[in-house]
């Protein structure tokens, strides 16, 4: 089992969700986060004054999946979140040692 964490642009969330649905992804967790990478932030103008925003708004999507779906999930995220511009985001893949569904106490793949 793997945990796939994708950091994407906020306006791409709908596209990513639609791309994951046909794969049978049962659920995902979405968080609003802020950060920067090579973008290094951006300049904004507010009431005539220019100031620097160091952290840009992003969306973090977390998906727990079985090993056999990992490559398909990654490909779906890559295709749907891509704009070709700096700041498209990153995908991280981590091992999941154990998963437990609280309601039924099912474990591991049956809990996904």
N, C-alpha and C positions, 0 to 999 in steps of 0.2 A: 504494500500500500504506500501511496505517496501523498504528500501535501504540496500542491502547486500554488504558489503565491505569485500573483501578477500585479505589478504596479503599472497603471495605465492612465491615459488622459481621461478626465471626467466625462467628456462627451462621447466616449467610445464604449461606455458601460452597456448601453442598450444593444449595440452591435455584438459585443462579446457574449452577452447573455443569450441572444438569438442564435449565435454560432454554436453554443454549448448544448442547447436544447435537443437537437437531433441526435447527439451522442448519448443521450440518456443520463446526463449529469443530473442527479437527484436534488442537489442543493449546493449553495455556495454562500459564502459570507462576504459582505461588502463593507468596507470602512472608508470614510473620508480621511485622508491623510495629507500631510504637507511634506515636501522634500525638494531636493535638487540634486542634479548630477552634473553633466556637462553643460546644461543650460545656465547654471550659475545664477539663477533668478532672473528678474526683469525689472525694467524701470517703469513706473506708473506716474501719472499726473493726477493730482487731486487738488481741486480748488486753486489751480494755477501753480502749485508747488510740485516739483518732481521729487520722487523718493524711490528708493530701491526695495523691491520685495525679494528677500533672500530665499524664502521657501514658497514653492509653487503648489497649488492644489492638485492633488492626485487622488486616484481611487485604488484601493488595495482589494483585490479579489482573491479569496482563498477557497480552494477546491480540494477536498479529500477524495481520492479516487483509487481504483484498483490498478495494479501494475500494467495490465493489458490495455488500459485506456489512456495511459500517460501521454504517449506520442500523439494520439488523436486530439487530446485536450490542448496540448501545447500548440499544435498546428492550427487549431481553431482560434486560439487566442492570437497567435501571430498574424493570421490572415485578417481577423476582424479588428484588431487594435492598431494595425499598421497605418501610418499616414505618410511615412517617408521623411518626416521632419524630426529634428532633434527634440527629445523629450517624450518619444513614444512609450518609453518605459522599459521594464525588465521582467523576466520570468525566473523564479527560483523554484527548484524542485528539491524537496526534503523527504527523507524516509519517515514513515509513520510506524512506530513500534506497536502501538495498540490503539484501538478505537472502541469505545463503549457507548452504546445508546442508553441514556439514563432511563427512559420510560420502560423499556423491555429488558434491559440488561444484556441485549445481544452484543456480541463482540466482533471485532475485526471486520472482515469484508461484509458480513451480514448486517453490521451496524451502519455501513455507509448508505 
